[in-house]
Amino acid sequence: MTVYQRSEDSQRDLDLLDALGGLIARLLAEGERLAKDCEVPTFFIKALHLIDGPLAMKELGQRMHCDPSFVTSIADMMEKRGLAVRESDPADRRVKRLVLTSAGLDLKHKMEQAMLERSPWRQALTSEERATLISLIHKMAPPLSATDPADCPAEEVTNFLATAATPPVG
């Protein structure tokens, strides 16, 4: 029987791939649990996190790396739940902005606090180690906000998450 031999460097890279895969799986599972706990679709977590004031719907789509029609669906669902309202941009009335209501801000705060409490790096790493981890990740992949949406597969992930089980409204 022949055994396939890997170099130490190749084995380390495969171990890293396995570790990152496990971390991503854990993050997705935590996101799904958080969405279930908050009784919202999983993609609301990302949308609420990204809305940090009145935000043009087009800008939200760019930040989420998703199709404008999907952002419209998100806005519709958020409005239906009383989490956000659409308003015209005072500088250009053709532009619609999404603004979180007090209920939306409360949910955003609750979800962000829960994300922080559940994050594996906050539980396992010191502040200095987290800063190093951020630097290493950015060395390999720039933040999504710095990438061209056309070059980013995040739209596929976001659209996949949109098709995941969605709790019923209220």
C-alpha positions as CSV (number, residue, x, y, z in Angstrom):
1,M,0.0,0.0,0.0
2,T,1.4,3.4,-1.0
3,V,0.9,6.3,1.3
4,Y,0.7,9.8,-0.1
5,Q,3.4,12.0,1.5
6,R,2.9,15.7,1.9
7,S,5.6,18.3,2.6
8,E,5.3,19.9,6.1
9,D,4.3,23.2,4.4
10,S,1.6,21.5,2.3
11,Q,0.2,19.8,5.4
12,R,0.2,23.1,7.3
13,D,-1.7,24.7,4.4
14,L,-4.3,21.9,4.4
15,D,-4.6,22.2,8.2
16,L,-5.2,25.9,7.8
17,L,-7.8,25.2,5.1
18,D,-9.6,22.7,7.5
19,A,-9.4,25.2,10.4
20,L,-10.8,28.0,8.3
21,G,-13.6,25.8,7.0
22,G,-14.5,24.8,10.6
23,L,-14.5,28.5,11.7
24,I,-16.7,29.5,8.7
25,A,-19.1,26.7,9.5
26,R,-19.2,27.8,13.1
27,L,-19.9,31.4,12.2
28,L,-22.7,30.4,9.8
29,A,-24.2,28.2,12.5
30,E,-24.0,31.0,15.0
31,G,-25.5,33.4,12.5
32,E,-28.4,31.0,11.9
33,R,-29.0,30.6,15.7
34,L,-28.9,34.4,16.2
35,A,-31.4,34.9,13.4
36,K,-33.6,32.3,14.9
37,D,-33.3,33.8,18.4
38,C,-34.2,37.2,17.0
39,E,-36.9,35.8,14.7
40,V,-35.5,37.3,11.6
41,P,-34.1,36.0,8.3
42,T,-30.3,35.4,8.4
43,F,-29.6,38.2,5.9
44,F,-31.1,40.8,8.3
45,I,-28.0,40.3,10.5
46,K,-25.7,41.7,7.8
47,A,-28.2,44.4,6.7
48,L,-28.8,45.7,10.2
49,H,-25.0,45.6,11.0
50,L,-24.3,47.7,7.8
51,I,-26.9,50.3,8.3
52,D,-25.3,52.9,10.5
53,G,-27.5,55.9,9.6
54,P,-29.7,56.8,6.6
55,L,-28.2,54.7,3.9
56,A,-29.1,54.7,0.2
57,M,-30.5,51.4,-0.8
58,K,-28.0,51.2,-3.7
59,E,-25.1,51.7,-1.2
60,L,-26.6,48.9,1.0
61,G,-26.6,46.6,-2.0
62,Q,-23.0,47.5,-2.7
63,R,-22.0,46.9,0.9
64,M,-23.8,43.5,1.0
65,H,-22.6,42.6,-2.5
66,C,-26.1,41.7,-3.7
67,D,-28.5,42.5,-6.4
68,P,-30.7,45.7,-6.1
69,S,-33.9,43.6,-6.3
70,F,-32.7,41.7,-3.2
71,V,-32.1,45.0,-1.4
72,T,-35.7,46.0,-2.3
73,S,-36.9,42.7,-0.8
74,I,-34.9,43.3,2.4
75,A,-36.3,46.8,2.6
76,D,-39.9,45.5,2.1
77,M,-39.4,42.9,4.9
78,M,-37.8,45.4,7.3
79,E,-40.6,47.9,6.7
80,K,-43.2,45.2,7.3
81,R,-41.6,44.3,10.6
82,G,-41.3,48.0,11.6
83,L,-37.5,47.9,11.6
84,A,-36.9,50.5,8.9
85,V,-38.5,53.1,6.7
86,R,-37.7,54.3,3.3
87,E,-37.2,58.0,2.7
88,S,-36.1,60.2,-0.2
89,D,-32.6,61.6,0.0
90,P,-32.9,65.4,0.5
91,A,-30.0,65.9,-2.0
92,D,-31.6,63.8,-4.7
93,R,-35.2,62.8,-4.3
94,R,-34.8,59.9,-6.8
95,V,-32.6,58.1,-4.3
96,K,-34.3,56.1,-1.6
97,R,-32.6,55.7,1.7
98,L,-33.3,53.1,4.3
99,V,-33.5,54.4,7.9
100,L,-33.7,52.2,11.0
101,T,-36.6,52.9,13.3
102,S,-36.2,52.8,17.1
103,A,-37.2,49.1,16.9
104,G,-34.6,48.5,14.2
105,L,-31.9,50.3,16.2
106,D,-32.8,48.2,19.3
107,L,-32.6,45.0,17.3
108,K,-29.3,46.1,15.7
109,H,-27.8,46.7,19.1
110,K,-29.1,43.4,20.5
111,M,-27.8,41.5,17.5
112,E,-24.4,43.1,17.6
113,Q,-24.0,42.5,21.3
114,A,-25.0,38.8,20.8
115,M,-22.5,38.6,17.9
116,L,-19.7,39.9,20.1
117,E,-20.6,37.5,22.9
118,R,-20.7,34.5,20.5
119,S,-17.6,35.4,18.4
120,P,-15.0,32.6,18.9
121,W,-12.1,35.1,18.6
122,R,-13.4,37.2,21.4
123,Q,-13.6,34.1,23.6
124,A,-10.3,32.6,22.6
125,L,-8.0,35.5,21.7
126,T,-6.5,38.5,23.5
127,S,-7.1,42.0,22.1
128,E,-3.6,42.0,20.7
129,E,-4.1,38.6,19.1
130,R,-7.4,39.8,17.5
131,A,-5.5,42.8,16.0
132,T,-2.9,40.5,14.6
133,L,-5.6,38.2,13.2
134,I,-7.3,41.2,11.5
135,S,-4.0,42.2,9.9
136,L,-3.3,38.7,8.7
137,I,-6.8,38.3,7.2
138,H,-6.5,41.7,5.5
139,K,-3.1,40.7,4.1
140,M,-4.8,37.7,2.4
141,A,-8.1,39.4,1.5
142,P,-9.0,43.1,1.6
143,P,-12.2,44.0,3.6
144,L,-15.3,43.5,1.5
145,S,-16.0,47.2,1.6
146,A,-12.7,47.7,-0.3
147,T,-13.5,45.2,-3.1
148,D,-15.3,45.7,-6.4
149,P,-18.7,44.0,-6.0
150,A,-18.1,42.4,-9.4
151,D,-15.0,40.6,-8.1
152,C,-16.7,39.3,-5.0
153,P,-18.5,36.0,-4.6
154,A,-20.3,37.4,-1.5
155,E,-23.4,38.0,-3.6
156,E,-23.8,34.3,-4.2
157,V,-23.4,33.7,-0.4
158,T,-25.9,36.4,0.4
159,N,-28.4,35.1,-2.1
160,F,-27.9,31.6,-0.8
161,L,-28.5,32.7,2.8
162,A,-31.7,34.5,1.6
163,T,-33.1,31.1,0.5
164,A,-32.4,29.6,3.9
165,A,-35.3,29.0,6.3
166,T,-36.9,32.3,7.1
167,P,-38.9,32.6,10.3
168,P,-42.5,33.9,9.7
169,V,-43.2,37.6,10.3
170,G,-44.1,38.4,14.0
